[in-house]
Amino acid sequence: MSDSLARVEAEVRSCTKCRLYKSAQCGVPGEGPARARIMVVGQAPGAEEDKSGRPFVGRSGKFLVTTLQKLGLSRKDVFMTSVVKHFPPKNRVPRADEISACFPYLERQLLLVAPRTVVLLGNVALRALHHHPLLKNKNVILTVHPSAAMRFPAMRKKFEADMMRLKRVISGMS
């Protein structure tokens, strides 16, 4: 049977490969166009994402979406996902075994969506994907997580500069 985003979604929603499913309300597979030109990869779902089952709907997600809108993009233009697919308790950083358990889902999403540009938000996404063979020949934007950009002025400036770089990259993709 061929792979599909719907299949990945179903597997994530029923996943029990690591301890996170025990405390999370649901798996959050990601969402967006099946052939999005841009994929945004964050760390893990937060509390709001855990409640809704949708990525980037909490405070930092709203900040990210507002930033994307300033670039002329909407949620419908971008595939949004995270390295880890269940909410870590107390919003802690995902552990190595949790990342390893979820990583095959992210690899499949990258293969299926085949974005031309991948935006890695924060250290977890950076460590998980930087120099990964699936990112070869793709535009890769590394930046801070929106939650850090919201809290620290210096990180906000970096985030804004990186988003301007994204704007230049997508302008050249048209």
Backbone as a ProteinNet text record, in pm:
[ID]
protein_1_A
[PRIMARY]
MSDSLARVEAEVRSCTKCRLYKSAQCGVPGEGPARARIMVVGQAPGAEEDKSGRPFVGRSGKFLVTTLQKLGLSRKDVFMTSVVKHFPPKNRVPRADEISACFPYLERQLLLVAPRTVVLLGNVALRALHHHPLLKNKNVILTVHPSAAMRFPAMRKKFEADMMRLKRVISGMS
[TERTIARY]
85.3	0	89.7	56.2	138.4	115.6	217.6	212.2	134.7	75.8	3.8	6.1	-20.4	-28.8	-143.1	-252.2	-365.6	-323.5	-242	-193.6	-101.1	-10.8	77	-8	-108.7	-196.7	-263.6	-318.5	-386.1	-288.8	-168.3	-68.4	-26.9	-8.8	28.3	-83.3	-206	-318.4	-335.1	-287.5	-299.3	-163.5	-62.5	73.7	90.6	162.8	199.7	348.9	430.2	571.8	659.8	612.6	689.5	593.2	647	565.9	472.6	497.2	421	271.6	233.8	91.1	10.9	76.7	6.5	-45	27.5	-13.9	-77.4	-60.8	-117.3	-263	-338.7	-478.1	-488.1	-396.2	-400.2	-267.1	-243.9	-128.8	-159.3	-57.6	-73.2	17.5	-39.1	44.3	100.3	31.9	68.9	-43	-36.1	-139.5	-88.5	-152.6	-118.9	-135.2	-106.6	-122.2	-29	-78.1	1	124.6	122.9	238.9	281.2	284.7	324.7	468.5	494.3	631.1	715.7	646.6	716.2	666	760.4	726	791.6	713.2	762.4	766.3	881.9	899.5	935.2	848.8	873.4	921.3	919.7	970.2	869	754.1	650.8	522	409.2	284.2	288.5	221.3	202.2	65.2	26.4	-100.6	-220.4	-220.7	-333.4	-340.1	-224.8	-219.6	-268.6	-234.1	-277.6	-429.7	-489.4	-636.5	-705.5	-648.7	-715.8	-674.3	-556	-504.5	-446.4	-427.9	-375.6	-244.8	-149.9	-21.8	-29.2	52.6	72.4	-57	-137.4	-259.8	-252.2	-147.4	-128.1	-67.9	-19.2	35.9	150.4	246.9	360.6	317.4	220.8	167.9	98.2	21.7	-46.1	55.9	162.6	270.8	334.8	359.9	417.5	324.8	197	100.4	90.5	90.6	87.7	212	326.7	451.2	443.6	393.4	379	284.2	177	82.1	149.7	241.9	316.1	403.2	436.9	516.2	427.7	296.4	203.7	163.6	187.5	152.5	41.8	-38.2	-137.7	-107.8	-178.3	-162.8	-185.6	-274.2	-309.9	-197.6	-94.3	18.7	133.8	129.8	245.1	205.5	290.8	268.9	337.9	261.2	313.2	315	428.2	441.8	546.4	574.7	677.9	756.5	870.5	955.7	884.6	833.1	761.1	612.2	533	391.7	294.8	344.9	261.7	318.2	231.3	267	349.9	474	552.8	498.1	490.6	436.9	507.6	429.5	480.6	559.1	531.9	594.8	747.5	796.1	941	996.9	1128.2	1196.2	1184.4	1150.7	1140.9	1274.2	1264.4	1383.2	1424.8	1549.5	1606.2	1524.2	1477.7	1400.5	1263.8	1207.9	1079.5	1098.2	1208.4	1240.4	1261.3	1334.9	1360.2	1231.4	1139.3	1012.5	929.1	931	848.7	916.6	1047.9	1121.6	1079.3	1048.6	1003.4	878	789.8	671.7	714.9	808.3	856.7	928.2	1008.4	1075.3	973.1	869.8	765.9	694.5	666.9	603.8	693	822.1	914.3	914.3	914.4	911.6	781.2	670	538.8	508.8	537.4	509.2	612.8	736.6	846.6	853.9	862.6	869.3	1001.3	999.7	1123.8	1200.6	1127.6	1188.6	1140.7	1233.6	1200.9	1249.9	1159.7	1192.9	1201.4	1319.2	1341.1	1333.6	1235.5	1211.1	1270.8	1379.8	1436.6	1535.5	1597.6	1707.1	1665.8	1547.3	1505.5	1493.4	1428.4	1415.1	1551.5	1634.2	1768	1848.7	1853.9	1932.9	1875.7	1745.5	1682.8	1704.5	1703.9	1701.8	1821.3	1896.8	2006.7	2103.5	2138.4	2226.6	2161.5	2030.7	1962.5	1958.3	1978.9	1977.5	1848	1735.8	1609.6	1606	1698.5	1702.5	1800.8	1867.2	1960.2	1882.4	1939.5	1879.9	1752.9	1734.4	1620.7	1674.9	1595	1626.7	1594.9	1689.8	1667.3	1688.7	1587.4	1595	1598.7	1705.6	1717.6	1685.5	1598.3	1567.3	1527.9	1509.6	1466.5	1318.8	1276	1134.3	1054.9	934.2	853.6	832.3	826.3	807.4	925.6	1047.2	1165.4	1163.3	1120.7	1112.7	1013.2	909.5	809.5	862.6	955.6	1003	1128.9	1215.2	1346.3	1367.4	1387.6	1403.1	1513	1627.2	1735.8	1694.1	1622.3	1576.6	1465.8	1386.8	1282.1	1345.5	1454.2	1523.2	1577.8	1635.2	1686.6	1572.6	1462.2	1346.1	1296.2	1283.2	1235.7	1332.4	1462.9	1562.4	1554.2	1536.7	1524.7	1396.8	1290.2	1164.9	1177.9	1257.1	1283.1	1364.9	1455	1529.4	1433.8	1336.9	1235.2	1159.8	1127.4	1055.1	1138	1268	1354.7	1360.9	1368.2	1374.7	1247	1130.9	1005.3	980.3	1033.4	1020.8	1094.7	1206.2	1283.5	1225.4	1129	1068.2	950.7	897.3	774.9	791.7
-118.4	0	124.6	224.4	344.4	432.2	509.4	596.9	723.9	786.9	912.2	991.5	1122.1	1205.1	1159.9	1113.1	1063.3	941.3	859.6	740.6	780.5	875.4	925.2	983.9	1063.4	1124.1	1017.2	916	809	738	714	647	733.8	864	954.9	960.3	969.9	981.7	856.6	741.8	618.6	570.5	654.6	614.6	588.3	480.9	446	409.6	465.3	427.6	482.4	583	635.8	672.5	716.8	746	866.3	953.2	1077.9	1057.2	952	930.4	912.2	867	840.1	966.9	1077.1	1201.4	1300.7	1279.5	1371.4	1336.1	1437	1413.3	1350.6	1389.5	1334.5	1357.8	1282.7	1307.7	1424.3	1502	1618	1595	1540.2	1500.9	1615.6	1724.3	1832.7	1853.5	1966.3	1994.1	2093.4	2089	2180.7	2111.5	2183.8	2126.8	2007.8	1909.2	1789	1820.5	1927.5	1967	2110.6	2143.9	2278.6	2306.8	2428.7	2468.1	2488.9	2516.4	2547.4	2454.8	2399	2320.7	2388	2407.3	2462.3	2348.4	2330.3	2221.4	2280.3	2256.3	2300.6	2186.9	2212.3	2116.7	2008.2	2049.3	1955.5	2033.8	1965.9	2036.3	2095.8	2208.7	2267.7	2228.8	2290.7	2256.9	2282.5	2394.2	2426.3	2329.2	2293.7	2197.8	2060.8	2026	1898.4	1893.6	2005.8	2011.9	2002.7	2071.4	2082.6	1974.9	1916.6	1821.6	1887.8	2020.3	2097.2	2165.8	2174.8	2238.5	2390.7	2451.1	2595.9	2675.6	2639	2714.9	2789.2	2767	2837.7	2975.7	3038.6	3174.7	3183.7	3092.5	3101.1	3068.3	2980.5	2949.7	3068.9	3140.3	3261	3366.4	3378.6	3471.3	3431.4	3302.8	3252	3279.5	3249.4	3269.2	3417.2	3504.7	3649	3691	3636.9	3666.7	3618.1	3497.9	3444.8	3531.3	3579.6	3666	3794.5	3846.6	3966.7	3940.7	3813.5	3775.4	3742.5	3753.1	3721.4	3574.9	3501.7	3359.6	3337.2	3235.1	3196.5	3053.9	3008.1	2869.3	2772.3	2809.4	2721	2706	2789.8	2783.6	2697.2	2663.2	2604.7	2473.6	2372.8	2250.5	2271	2259.2	2282.6	2152.7	2124.4	2001.6	2022.1	1917	1923.6	1793.2	1798	1679.6	1572.5	1611.4	1519.9	1545.5	1440.9	1452.2	1450.8	1431.9	1440	1547.8	1609.2	1715	1658	1704.9	1661	1723.3	1646.5	1699.6	1828.8	1922.8	2052.3	2126.1	2092.7	2159.7	2146	2037.2	2016.5	1986.1	1995.8	1962.5	1811.7	1769	1624.8	1553.9	1432.4	1350.2	1279.1	1234.3	1171.4	1051.9	968.5	850.8	889.6	1000.1	1049.1	1102.8	1174.1	1224.5	1107.1	1007.6	889	815.8	807.6	738.1	810.6	943.4	1022.5	1051.9	1044	1089.8	1024.7	895.4	836.5	904.2	954.1	1026.5	1154.2	1226.5	1350.2	1321.9	1217.6	1181.2	1152.1	1079.1	1048	1174.7	1266.6	1392.8	1470	1473.9	1542.7	1478.8	1348.1	1277.8	1302.2	1296.6	1309.1	1451.7	1548.7	1688.4	1739.6	1698.9	1741.8	1893.8	1964.8	2110.9	2157.1	2274.3	2331.3	2405.1	2452.2	2525.3	2465.3	2447.1	2394.8	2495.4	2537.4	2629.8	2548.7	2548.2	2475.1	2573.3	2553.2	2643.4	2586.6	2643.2	2604.3	2489.5	2464.2	2367.2	2223.4	2184.2	2045	2015.1	2103.6	2084.5	2091.2	2183.7	2197.1	2069.2	2019.5	1898.4	1776	1769	1652	1648.1	1764	1764.9	1828	1910.7	1979.8	1877.5	1892.6	1802.7	1668.1	1656.4	1531.4	1520.2	1401.1	1385.2	1431.8	1425.5	1470.7	1622	1694.4	1839.6	1880.9	1783.4	1813.5	1877.7	1980.8	2054.9	2129.9	2155	2235.7	2364.2	2467.6	2588.1	2558.6	2580.1	2555.1	2685.4	2724.1	2842.8	2794.4	2826.1	2791.8	2916.5	2905	3021	2976.7	3074.6	3046.5	3008.5	2941.3	2906.2	3034.3	3045.5	3165.6	3196.3	3094.4	3120.2	3198.6	3169.1	3244.4	3384.9	3396.9	3527.8	3618.7	3560.1	3639.6	3688.4	3615	3647.6	3733.1	3719.3	3784	3874.8	4005.7	4100	4061.9	4013.8	3977.8	3860.8	3767	3652.8	3694.1	3791.3	3841.7	3903.6	3979.1	4040.2	3932.5	3827.2	3717	3650.4	3624.2	3561.1	3646.7	3777.3	3867.4	3870.3	3871.3	3870.3	3739.3	3628.8	3499.3	3491.4	3550.7	3550.8	3639.1	3745.3	3826.5	3745.7	3662.2	3572	3475	3423.4	3335.3	3408.7	3533.6	3612.1	3623.1	3647.7	3656.2	3521.5	3413.3	3279.4	3249.7	3277.8	3245.1	3338.2	3459.8	3550.5	3493.6	3426.8	3365.4	3234.4	3177	3049	3066.3	3185.8	3207.3	3174.7
0	0	0	-79.4	-86.3	36.1	68.3	184.5	149	248.6	228.4	358.1	346.4	466.4	555.9	496.2	576	657.8	598.8	670.3	785.7	759.6	866	978.1	941.7	1041.8	1127.9	1065.9	1140.7	1234.5	1187.3	1271.1	1389.1	1365.8	1474.9	1578.8	1533.2	1627.3	1714	1666.7	1746.1	1799.2	1792.6	1827.8	1977.9	2007.4	2145.3	2152.3	2062.7	2052.5	2164.5	2237.1	2349.6	2461.7	2573.2	2692.5	2676	2580.3	2571.8	2549	2479.4	2452.1	2581.3	2688.2	2814.1	2880.6	2865.4	2930.1	2833.4	2705.1	2605.6	2576.9	2533.6	2495.7	2357.1	2267.7	2131.7	2062.3	1957.1	1871.8	1779.5	1748	1659.8	1538.5	1430.5	1316.6	1233.5	1226.7	1136.6	1036.3	965.8	865.7	763.6	649.3	541.8	408.4	301	167.3	145.3	75	46.7	-36.4	-108.9	-190.3	-158.4	-30.7	10.7	-32.5	-73.4	-108.4	16.7	129.5	254.7	364.3	440.8	559.2	679.2	784.6	910.2	1010.8	1075.7	1171.8	1307.7	1406.1	1541.9	1629.8	1759.4	1858.1	1890.3	1941.5	1987	2007.1	2010.1	2039.8	2180.8	2197.3	2329	2382.7	2493.4	2558.2	2466.9	2396.3	2307.4	2189.6	2138.7	2028.3	2075.3	2198.4	2255.5	2269.1	2303.2	2316.3	2180.8	2081.4	1951.2	1851.1	1870	1771.6	1648.3	1654.7	1541.1	1579.8	1486.6	1518.1	1519.3	1602.1	1604	1620.5	1719.4	1747.8	1880.8	1958.4	2084.9	2060.8	2167.3	2157.2	2056.5	2067.1	1974.5	1831.7	1817.3	1684.9	1622.6	1703.6	1653.1	1612.3	1692	1658.3	1524.7	1507.1	1382.3	1264.1	1280.1	1171	1134.5	1234.1	1208.1	1129.8	1167.7	1096.6	952.2	931.7	795.4	712.7	775.8	704.4	658.2	739.9	700.5	577.8	555.9	438.4	318.6	337.3	229.3	224	333.3	339.5	441.5	419.5	519.1	563.9	665.9	711.7	596.4	504.9	394	291.2	301.9	208.6	260.1	388.3	456.6	523.1	514.2	591.9	725.7	833.8	968.9	1047	1108.1	1185.1	1293.8	1366.8	1469.8	1471.3	1535.8	1545.8	1627.2	1743.4	1832.4	1814.8	1815.3	1779.8	1898.3	2020.6	2141	2234	2311.4	2406	2521.2	2538.4	2653.9	2783.1	2891.6	3017.5	3059	3108.8	3155.6	3047.7	2924.2	2809.6	2810.1	2866.7	2873.1	2734	2722.8	2597.4	2574.8	2454.4	2426.7	2449.6	2500.1	2524.8	2396.1	2395.2	2274.7	2227.4	2320.2	2278.5	2222.4	2270.1	2217.5	2075.6	2055.4	1921.5	1826	1870.5	1786.7	1751.1	1846.4	1821.3	1716.1	1718.5	1626.7	1493.1	1489.7	1372.2	1240.7	1238.2	1110.8	1053.5	1139.7	1090.4	1018	1078.4	1018	885.8	881.9	756.4	646.6	680.4	581.2	536.1	629.1	591.2	494.7	522.1	431.3	292.5	287.6	158.6	83.4	154.2	89.8	44.8	130.4	95.8	-4.9	12.8	-74.7	-87.3	26	19.5	-41.1	-99.5	-152.7	-43.8	57.5	168.5	299.3	393	525.4	628.9	716.8	824.7	953.6	1015.2	1139.8	1255.5	1343.1	1455.1	1583.4	1628.9	1757.6	1751.3	1867.3	1876.7	1851.4	1895.9	1876.2	1726.9	1653.4	1508.1	1440.2	1485.2	1427.6	1446.4	1569.9	1596.6	1524.8	1514.8	1451.9	1300.9	1236.9	1089.9	1020.2	1088.8	1021.5	962.8	839.5	763.8	732	749.1	713.7	560.9	506.3	359.7	292.7	363.5	303.3	281.1	343.7	324.3	214.6	156.2	47.8	-67.5	-124.6	-236.6	-198.2	-69.5	-23.4	38.7	33.2	108.3	254	342.4	484.4	560	635.5	719.9	864.1	935.2	1076.7	1156.7	1254.1	1336.5	1476.6	1561.7	1698.4	1696.9	1800.9	1812.2	1838.7	1784.7	1808.2	1956.7	2042.5	2186	2242	2196.9	2240.4	2181.3	2056.3	1991.6	2063.2	2119.1	2191.2	2326.3	2386.5	2521.7	2526	2426.9	2433	2312.2	2336.2	2224.8	2124.9	2172.1	2079.7	1990.3	2047.4	1967.3	1871.5	1912.2	1822.7	1698.7	1719.1	1605	1511.7	1568.3	1486.1	1409.9	1479.9	1417.1	1300.6	1323.7	1218.6	1100.2	1127.9	1019.8	941.1	1011.9	944.1	861.4	909.9	833.9	709.5	718.9	599.5	498	548.5	459.5	391.2	466.9	408.9	298.3	324	222.5	94.2	107.9	-10.7	-83.2	-6.1	-66.2	-143.9	-82.8	-151.7	-269.6	-263	-377.9	-498	-473	-580.5	-630	-555.4	-593.5	-688.2	-695.7	-774.1	-919.5
[MASK]
++++++++++++++++++++++++++++++++++++++++++++++++++++++++++++++++++++++++++++++++++++++++++++++++++++++++++++++++++++++++++++++++++++++++++++++++++++++++++++++++++++++++++++++

